[in-house]
Amino acid sequence: EVQIVESGGGLVQAGGSLRLSCAASGFSFDDYAIGWFRQVPGKDREGVSCISKSGSNTYYGDSAKGRFTITSDNAKSMAYLQMSNLKPEDTAVYYCAAAVNCKEVGGQVMGYGMYHWGKGTQVTVSS
């Protein structure tokens, strides 16, 4: 069974940090780019960051640049999003997804050939 499970969300004060984890199983992790997306109710989903299947290329949306870092461990089929200097506007449900490819377009990360999504983890940043 193909699964993507996010963890690490929670409540944090503005200026704080969180590390999100993405655990993948049931498919060949090395064959896909991994992206982090977020969504607030009533708003469009936003591409935050993604990492190429090899792990050698990373991409960030404007909202994440300088504050978030994406990494992956292909041996463990894991990806991570280290988020620092969090702001109340970062409050959202964060989703991890596998895609054929991804890149930054117009200040936002776009995924292409989306393969599978996780169910998300809630991040809440208080002011």
C-alpha positions as CSV (number, residue, x, y, z in Angstrom):
1,E,0.0,0.0,0.0
2,V,1.3,3.4,-1.0
3,Q,1.5,5.7,2.1
4,I,2.8,9.1,2.9
5,V,2.5,10.2,6.5
6,E,3.3,13.6,7.9
7,S,4.2,14.3,11.5
8,G,5.8,17.0,13.6
9,G,3.1,19.7,13.4
10,G,1.8,21.5,16.4
11,L,1.4,24.8,18.2
12,V,4.3,27.1,18.4
13,Q,4.8,30.8,19.2
14,A,5.9,33.3,16.6
15,G,9.6,33.1,16.1
16,G,9.8,29.5,17.0
17,S,10.7,26.4,15.0
18,L,9.2,23.1,14.0
19,R,10.5,20.2,12.0
20,L,8.0,18.3,9.9
21,S,8.7,14.8,8.9
22,C,7.3,12.9,5.9
23,A,7.5,9.1,6.0
24,A,6.9,7.3,2.7
25,S,6.3,3.6,2.0
26,G,4.9,1.3,-0.6
27,F,6.7,2.9,-3.6
28,S,10.2,3.6,-4.8
29,F,11.1,6.9,-2.9
30,D,14.1,7.5,-5.1
31,D,11.9,7.8,-8.2
32,Y,10.0,10.9,-7.1
33,A,10.6,14.4,-6.0
34,I,9.1,15.3,-2.7
35,G,7.2,18.5,-2.0
36,W,5.7,20.2,0.9
37,F,2.5,22.1,0.4
38,R,0.2,24.0,2.7
39,Q,-3.4,25.0,2.8
40,V,-5.6,27.3,4.9
41,P,-9.3,26.7,4.7
42,G,-10.9,28.8,2.0
43,K,-7.6,29.5,0.3
44,D,-5.7,27.8,-2.5
45,R,-3.1,25.2,-1.7
46,E,0.4,26.8,-1.7
47,G,3.6,25.0,-2.8
48,V,6.2,25.7,0.0
49,S,9.2,23.6,-0.9
50,C,10.4,20.6,-2.8
51,I,13.4,18.4,-3.3
52,S,14.5,16.5,-6.4
53,K,14.5,12.8,-6.4
54,S,18.3,12.7,-6.1
55,G,18.2,15.3,-3.3
56,S,20.6,17.5,-5.1
57,N,18.2,20.3,-6.0
58,T,15.9,22.1,-3.7
59,Y,13.3,24.7,-4.4
60,Y,11.4,27.2,-2.2
61,G,8.5,29.4,-2.5
62,D,8.9,33.1,-1.6
63,S,7.2,32.5,1.8
64,A,9.7,29.9,2.7
65,K,13.0,31.3,1.4
66,G,15.5,32.0,4.2
67,R,13.4,30.4,6.9
68,F,12.6,26.8,5.8
69,T,15.0,24.0,4.8
70,I,13.9,20.8,3.0
71,T,16.0,17.7,3.2
72,S,15.5,14.0,2.4
73,D,17.0,10.7,3.3
74,N,16.4,8.3,0.5
75,A,17.8,5.4,2.4
76,K,15.0,5.9,5.0
77,S,12.3,7.1,2.5
78,M,12.0,10.2,4.6
79,A,11.8,13.9,3.9
80,Y,11.9,16.8,6.3
81,L,10.9,20.4,6.5
82,Q,12.8,22.4,9.1
83,M,10.9,25.6,9.7
84,S,12.4,28.5,11.6
85,N,11.3,32.0,12.5
86,L,7.7,31.0,12.1
87,K,5.0,33.6,11.6
88,P,1.3,33.5,12.3
89,E,0.7,33.5,8.5
90,D,2.5,30.1,8.4
91,T,-0.5,28.6,10.1
92,A,-1.9,25.9,7.8
93,V,-2.2,22.2,7.2
94,Y,1.0,21.1,5.7
95,Y,1.0,18.2,3.2
96,C,3.8,16.1,1.9
97,A,3.5,14.7,-1.6
98,A,5.5,12.7,-4.1
99,A,5.7,14.0,-7.7
100,V,7.4,13.2,-10.9
101,N,9.0,16.6,-10.8
102,C,8.9,20.0,-9.2
103,K,10.3,23.4,-9.5
104,E,9.8,27.0,-8.5
105,V,7.5,29.0,-10.7
106,G,6.6,32.6,-10.0
107,G,7.6,32.5,-6.4
108,Q,5.8,29.3,-5.6
109,V,6.7,25.7,-5.8
110,M,4.8,23.6,-8.4
111,G,4.6,19.9,-8.5
112,Y,4.2,18.0,-11.8
113,G,2.8,14.5,-12.2
114,M,1.5,14.3,-8.6
115,Y,1.7,10.7,-7.5
116,H,0.5,10.5,-3.9
117,W,-0.4,12.9,-1.0
118,G,-0.3,12.5,2.7
119,K,-3.2,13.5,4.9
120,G,-1.4,16.5,6.4
121,T,-0.3,17.8,9.7
122,Q,-1.6,21.0,11.3
123,V,0.9,23.8,12.1
124,T,-0.4,26.7,14.2
125,V,1.7,29.7,15.0
126,S,0.5,32.0,17.7
127,S,1.3,35.7,17.8
